[in-house]
Amino acid sequence: MANDIGFANRLRRRLAVLYGPRGAFVADQVIRLMEEYAPRLGPRKKRSWDERDIILITYPDQVRSAGCPALESLANFLALSGLHGLVNILHILPFYPWSSDDGFAVSDFRRVHPDYGDWAHIRALAEQYDLMVDLVLNHVSKENQYFKRYLAGEEPYQRFFIEATPGPYLGQVVRPRSTPLLTQVKTSRGPRYVWTTFSDDQIDLNYAEPQVLLEMLDILLLLVANGARIIRLDAIAYLWKRPGTPCIHLPETHEIVKLFRDVVDAVAPGTLLLTETNVPHEENISYFGDGDEAHMVYQFSLAPLLLEAFLSGDATPMKKWLTIASRTPPGTTVLNFTASHDGIGVRGLENLIPSERLEALCQAVRERGGQISMRLAGSGREVPYELNITYYSALGDQTCQNCPDHVRRFLVSQAFMVALRGIPGIYFLSLFGTPNDLEGLAKTGRARSINRRKFLREELDAWLADGKSVRSQIFEAWKKLLAVRRDQEAFHPEAVQHLVPCDDPGVVAFERRSLSGEQKILVLFNVAAKETQVPVAKLCGRTAKRDLLASGGLGWLNPPVFNQEGCALDPPPDPCPLGPQSIAWLELSR
């Protein structure tokens, strides 16, 4: 690396953007850090993504067993439940010691929380899965030694955090919360106000200080050395602050992502960077850069758009979005998801649906037992930021919870998500159609707790042992759905996705075509509460060869058509009957 003149020069240029004349010295330190880690990284599996890639998002203590470290308990459940082999990427949410926000206020980046296990457990999971982990790089806990040393006035930690005074000059700052931007703390030098984007226990780091950048690069490489293949850059959009600006998506933030990309490509090729930016679509995909920034970004518009389409019966905004969502730079992809440890962010709906539809969506969530988290807009007024509800409960019917239509509607939404261009991400709670955790909400008083339930191993075992339970039916349907998806070359993350024009506002039709051109799949999705007919040959110029979901044992996601002998027709007739709120994956003739 030290002898790679092109890399070194690029590194110096990037660091000059951040630190001016100091950049050359910082570049030398970065190279020294990379050389220290290189022997620990060793030869790495360099593999691109394909249709077999499926991500499971889980807390480290998602499954608890008495007398067993949480990470070991989780690994045992995945192995014995039949998920291992269907899911190959495991996103373990923050496993460090923490003080709040269920792990996202990190008190020590270099340790594993003792209740979860140790670094050996992390490395063991990396042997079984492509491991995805969080680099929580925007902020640290009040309990973190960086902050304690800042309070004590130690060098260089006095410069690790951003001091400011309240005033109108901060009025342009884009907020993801309605809590105060600045928090007063007592230091050895007297009271100070520090920057707190998310909460008063999540103190923002100051990347204008080079030692902060070097420290986070060190932690990034530590994670890679312990088996991480995908690094999730948490809350990256807010990283660099410049008072008098919106303090979001600043050029320096993008430069840091590019710097991280240069580093991992050089010292650990095959490592992927994923940016987490809960913002409108065009801002979100800006983190691809020119293909030189993130390898992956979250598809934040999908979850609220999909839910809104189901609840309104009108997929027109969804179809409009799909015309632009199918494009990413070569060698990049998106992470598609409907649920995660956070709520369903609604910033991705900006410029896609009118305000009255957003308000109707929020009201529907409240009626289903959810809550709405707010943020401060530029005007100083509060506006919706995220919907706090499980995706299963959000798709419920108040008159018939857990009825067959509710279960089918939920699984139809997931079948749509996993068919889209990109890599699907499945939140652990969605595996079972977990309803709102009202008990957890009452216990903590935090809206996000409604969607952060943890489980005892025996509780999950009891669900799965009861083949008639809704939780078991949904879990078994998931396994069938993932098995079908993994076998389709047309579902490669970079395979072509083409929106097929359809006049029916309740129907979304899109075609996936494999990279070789050998396989073509037409996905038909009806969000309306009434049956419709879709003329497949007229829309695509081809006929349906078979219904992949029906062949995989999931034909009930679109009520089948029977012949006179009572046998379901596969492929379905043309026009294809599409039942209320249903989906079909039709493999097309060549």
N, C-alpha and C positions, 0 to 999 in steps of 0.2 A: 504493500500500500504506500509506504513512504517513497518507493521508487516509481509509483504510478503518477507521472507528472500531470497528466490530464485530470485525474481525480483530485490531486492536491490543489491544482489551480482552481478547479470548480469549487472546492471546499473554501478556499480563500475568498473567492468572489462572493459566495453566499454569506460568509461571516463578515465580510466588509459591509454588506448591506445592513447587517444587524448591529455591528459594533465599530464600524469605521476603521481607523488605523489599528485598533486593537485586534481586528479580525485575524491578521496573520499569526499572531501569538496564540489565539484561541484555536486556530486551525492546527497548529503543531500539537496542541494538547489533545485535540480530537484524534489525530492520527496516532498519538502515543497510546491513547485509551483503546483504540481499535487493535493495535498491535498486542496489547496486554491480553485482550480477550480472544484473539484469533486462535491460539492453541487450545483454548477451552471449547471452541465451537466445533472444530474438526470438520470432516466431510459431512455435508448436509444433503438431505433428500431434496432435490430440486425438481418439483413436480408442479405443473400447471393444474388448473381446475378442470373438472369435467362433470358430466351429468350425475356421477355418483356422489358428488359432494353435497352433504346435508349437515347443517349446523344445529346443535342442540345448545340452548342457552340455559345455564343453571347456576344457582348459587352453590358455593362449595359445601354448605351444610343443608342442601336441599332435601337430602334423605338422611335421617339420623337413626343410628342403631346404638343401643346401650353398650358401653365398653369398647366402642369402635371409633377411630378417628373419622370425621365426617367425610373426608375425601375418599377414604377406603370404603365407607358405607355406600357412597354414591357409585363408585366403580363396581362394587358387587351387584348393586341393583341393575345397573345398565347391562352387565354381563348376563345376568340370570333372567332378565325380562324379555330378552330377544332383541333389544335395541342395538346392541353392539353388532356391527355388520350392516345395519341400515343407516345408522348415524356414524359419520367418520370424522366430523370436526366437533370438538367439544369446547364451548365457550364457558370457562369457569370465571364467574364474576369475581370481584376483588377478594383475594384470599389472605390479605395482609391483616395485621392487627389494626383495629379501627375504633372510632369513637362515636360515629353517627352515620346516618343515611345508608344503613345496611352494608357498609364496606367502603363507601365512596368518600369517607373522611379518613384518610390513611394516616396512621401514627408511626408506621415503620415499613418502608418499602422493601427492606432487605430481609424480612422475616415472614414466615407463614404463621397465621394465627394458630396457636397451640391447640385449640379445639378442633381445627380442621386437619391438622397433620403437620408435615414438614416438607422441605424441598424434595425429599425422596419420593413422597406421594405425588408431587407435581410431576417429577420426572417419570414415574411409573405410568401416569395417565398419558404422558407424551409418547410412551412406547405403544399405547393402544389406539390413540387418536391423534389427528392433527390438532394441536392444542392452541386455543385462542385465549389470550389473557388481556387484562386491562392495564394500560399505563395511565394512571390517574394523574395527569401532568399539569392540570390547571391550578390545583389547590392541594393543601394538606390540612390535616386535623390540627386543632389547637394543642393536642397532645404530642404532636410530632416534635422531635428534637430540633429540627430546623427552626420551628417557631419558638420553642422554649429558649433557644440560644439567641434568637432575635430579641425576645423580651429582656434577656439578660445583657444585651448590648454587645455580644461577641461578634468578632469579625470571622468570615465575611457575611455572617447571617444578618447583620444589620441591613444589608442590601438585598436580602432574599425576598422581601415582601414590599408591597406598594403602599406607601404612606400618602395620604391626601387629606384635604380639608373639605368639608361639605360646602357646596356652592352651586350656583346655576351653571358654571362651566362644565359640570358633569351631566347636564340635562340631555345631551345627545346620546349618552351611553345606552345601547340596546340591552334590555333586561330580560332574562328568562324567569324572573321571580318578581314578586311584589314586595319582598323584604328589603330593608335598607341596603344600599350598595356599599356603604362604609360602616365599619364596626369599631367602636372605641375600645382600646385595650390599654392596660397599665404596663409601661415598660420601665426599665431602669433609668431612662431619660425623661420620664414623665408620661402623661397620657398621649396617645397617638391614635389616629384613625387609620385603619388598614382596609384594603379592598377585599370585599367578600361578595363575589358574584352570586353564590348559591345559598349560603347560610352563614351564620356567625361562627360556626364550627368548621367552616371550609375556607381557609385563608388563602387568597390567590398568591401565586408565586410571581416573582418579578423577573421576567426573561430578559429585561434590559441589563441584568447582571449576568455576565458570561458563566460564572460558577454555577448558576441555576441550570443553564443549558447543559453544562458538562455533567452535572449531577444526574440529570434526567437521562442523558445519553448512557451514562454508566448503568443506571437501573434498567434501561431498555435492553442493553447487551447482557445484563445479568439474567433477565427473563428469557432471552434467546438461548443463553448458555444452559438454562435449566429446562429446555425443551419446547419453548413457545415457538410456534410457526407463524401465527397471526397476532399482531400487536394492535389492539384497539386503542386509538388515541381518544381518550374520553374528553368531552367538552372542549375540543381543540379550537373551535371557532373564537373563543374568548381569550385566547392565550396571551396576546400582546396588547398592552393598554397604552393609549396615548390620549390623555385628557383633552377635551375639545373635539374629539371624533366619536363615532359610534362604538369604538373599541370592540368591533366584531369583524372578522375576516380581513384584518389589516394585512398589508403586503408582507410585513415581517412574520406573521403567522404562517402564511403560505410558504415563505422562505424556510421556516423551520421544518415544516412537513417535507419539503424537498430535500433539506439537509438530512433528515432522518432516512429518507428514501435512498439517498446516495450512500449513506453509511451502511444500511442493511444490505443493499445490493452488492456492496464491495466486500464486506466482511462475512456476511451470512446469506448468500444468494439463495432464493427460495423462501425467505422470510417475507411476509406480506404485511402491509400497513392498511388498516381500516380506520377511516375517520368517522367520528360520531358528531354530527352537526344537525340538530333538530331545528331546521330553518326551511324557508321556502325552497322549492325544487331547484331553481336556477342557482341559488346560493349554495345549495348542498353539493351539486355536481361540480361546482367550481374547484372542489378539492381533488379532482382528477388532474388539474392543471392542463398541460399539454401531453398528458400521459407520463409525466415525470414527477407526479406527486403521489397521492394515495393509489394503491392497487385496487382498493374497494371502497365504496361509500354505502352507507345505509340508504335504503329507499324509503325515506320518511313520509312521503305523500301517500304511500300505498294503504297503510292501515286505516287512517281516517277516511280516505276516499272510498275504500271498499265498504266500510261500515255505513257511511252515509248513503251509498248506493243501495244497500240492502234496506235501510230504514225508510228511504224515500221512494224506492221502486224505480228510480231514474238513474241510469248509468251514463248519462251524457257527459258530466264532468270527468268521469273515469276514462271514457273513450278519448276525450280531448287530451288528457294527460298522457295516455298511452302512446299518442303520436310522437311525443317528445321523450318519453321515458325509455324508449327502446334504443337510444343512441348513447354509446359510451366510447371513449377513445380505444383504439386497439390495445389489447393486453390488459384491459381493466374490466371490472364487472361490478355489479351491485349486490348488496345483501337485502333480499326481500324478507319482510317479516310483518306479522300482524300484531304480535304481542311481545312484550319484553318486560324486564324488571321495572321499567318506568311506565308511566301512563301512555296513552295514545296521543302523541303530540299532534296539535292541530295547526302549527305554523306551516306545515306542508300543504295546507288547504288554501293558503293565501293566493289570490289571483285565479283560483280554480273554481270556487263556489261563492255565491253572494252571501252577504252577512245574515240574511234571514234564514238561509239553509243551515248555516253554522249554528245559529241560535236554536233552530229546531233539532239539530243533532245533539246539542248540549242538553236540551230539555228531555230528549229521549233517553239519554244516559242517566239523568237524574231519576227518571221514572223507573229505571231498571236497577236502582240502588247505588248508582255511581256518584262521584263527585267531580267537580270541575276545578282544577288548579289554575290560578290566574298569574299574569305577568303585568308589569308596568309598560304601557306603550309610550311612545315619544311624547304624547300629549299629557302624560302623567296619569291617565285613567287606566283602570284595570281591564284587561281583555283576556279571553280564554287562552291558555297555554297548552294544557293537556287534559285528557279525559281519564279519570282514575276509575277504572272498572276492568274486570277481566273480559277478554274478548268473547268468551262463552256467554257470560251474563249480558254483554252488550247486544248480543244477537237473540236474546230471549224474547219470549212472548209473555206478557204479564199474566195472561189468563191460563197459560199452559207451560210452566217451566219443566224442562227435562222431557217434554213430550217428543215423539218421533220427529215432528217437523223442526223442533228446536235443535235436536241433535244433527239432523240432516243439514239444516241451514248452516250450522257451525262448520261441519266438515266440508260442505260445498265451498265456503269461504277459504278454507285451508287448501283445498284442491286447486282453487284459482291461484292462490299465492304461489304454490310450489310449481305451477306450470309456467310462470313468468320467466323471462330472460333474466339470468342472474343466479345466485345461490340462495336457496331457502334457509331461513333461520327459524327454528321452532323453540318457543319458550316452554320450559318444563311444565308449567301449569296447563298449557294447551294440550299436552299429551293426553290429559284425562278430562278435558272440558271442565276445568276447575271453576266453580262459581265464585262470586265475590266473597272475600274473607271479612265478613262484617265483625267477627270476633276480634280479629287482628286490628281492624280499624278502630274499634272501641278501646282496645288495650293501649295503642300508641297515640291515637289522636292524629296520626299522619295519613293524609289521603292516599299516598302510594302504598300503604300497608294492605289495602284492599286487594292488591294484585301481587303480594309478595309472600304468599303462604309457604311454609315449610312443612315437611311430612315426616312422620315416623315410618320406619321401614315396614312394620307390621300393618300399618294403616294401608299402605299401597298394596301389600301382599293380599290383604283382605279384599280390596277392590278388585284386583285382578283374578282372584280365585272365584269370585261371584260372576260367572259369565253372563248373567242377566242384568247386571248393574249397568247404568248409563256410563259410568267411568270406565268399566272394562270394555264396553262396546266401542267407545271412542278410541281407546288405546289400541284395540285390535284393528280398527279401521285405519288408524294411522300407519300401522305396520304394513298393511296391504297397500296403502297409498304410496308410501315411500318405496316399497319394493317395485311397484309399477314405474314410478318416476325414474329410478336408477337404471332401468333397462332401456330407456329411450334416448337414442343419440340426438334427437331433435331438441332435447331439454339440456343440452350442453349450455353452460352459462353464457357463452358467446355466440351460440347459434342464432340465426336470424329470427327476429320477431316482427311480424307484419300485421298491423291492424286491418282487419277485413271490414270494409264499409257495410253497415247494416242500419236500415232506417228505423228499426224498432228501438226506442229509447231505453227499453229494459234489457236489451241483449248486447253483450260484448262478444265479439268474435275476433280471434286473432290466430294467426298461423305461425307455427314454429317449424323451421327447416334446418336439418342437421348440416354441419359444416361440409360434409361430403355431398350433400344434396340428395342422399338416398332416402331419407325419411322425412315425411311432412305430417304434422299433426295440427288439426283444427280444434281449437278450444272454443266451445260454445258455453256461454255463461248467462243465465237469466236471473236478474235481480228482482223482477216483478213478481207479484203474488198471483199471476195468472199464467196459464200455459200458452205457448206460442209455437209456431212452426218456422223452421229455418231451412231455406232452400240451399242445401250444401253445394250441389253441382253448379247452380246459378252463381253463387257467391265466389266459389273457388275454381271452377272449371274442372273439378275432379269429384269423384264419388268417394264415399266413406268405405274403407276396407274392413274396419272393425272398430268397436268402441273399447278403448283400452281400459277404461274404468270398469265396464261390465265384465270384460275378460279377466280382470284382476279381482273379481268378487265384490265390486263396489257399484254395481249397476243401479242400486237403490238411490244413488245420488242424483239420478235422473230417472224417474219411474219408467220402466221399459214398456215397449209395445209388444203384445203377444199375438202369435198367430192362432189359427182356429184350433190347433192342438194344445194350446195353452203354453207354448214355449216362447220365451223371449226372443225377439228378433235381434240378431247381431250380425252385420251392422244394422242399425235402425233404418227405416224407410226414408226416402227423400221426397218431400221435405222432412227434416228430422224434427219429431216432436220434442219440445223442450219444456219440461214441467215447471211449475212455480218454484222460483228460487232453487234452481238446479244447475248441474254442470255436466258436460260430456267432453271427453277427450277422444276425438275421432282420428284414427290413422287414415290418411288419404291414399288413394291409388296413385301410382306413379304416372 
